[in-house]
Amino acid sequence: MSTTDVLVVRGKKLAAGAGALTMAVALGATLLAAAPAQATPKPQPPQPYQQSQGDLGGPYGTVNASRGISERMAPSTDAPTKGFFRNREAVVLDCKVRAQGIRGNDVWFRVHGRGWVSGKYVTNNGYVRYCKDAQRTTGRDSDGARRAG
């Protein structure tokens, strides 16, 4: 075999190898580009319904105690329990007072139509007035108005 024949054979083999490599790269690029479009998105867990202040009819709070909290008849842990709120439960807050401190937090919220809960375990989502301010604006009589009447 002459040198020319050897070079021709090697050139054909090289061209065939280069063609196969080019095909493999083109096929890989096509599959890579198509893979994200074909991937099925991972299902997301359902998100809890987030109630807004308007949904609940006033300022509200969210219970942030992992075991829930007891509702009290008065703003103190000495007061009898009246009920219970679960963790992440939304409650409408009428007003707040400063009373017995719970782990550095002395705010207690009055739950609309219910009892009292410690501010330590409720995150308020909106402005909550102090109870004395709430009573003035709701038209309740003060001691002075009763004596004058």
Order of alpha helices (4+ residues) and beta strands (2+ residues): alpha-alpha-beta-beta-beta-beta-beta-beta-beta-alpha-alpha
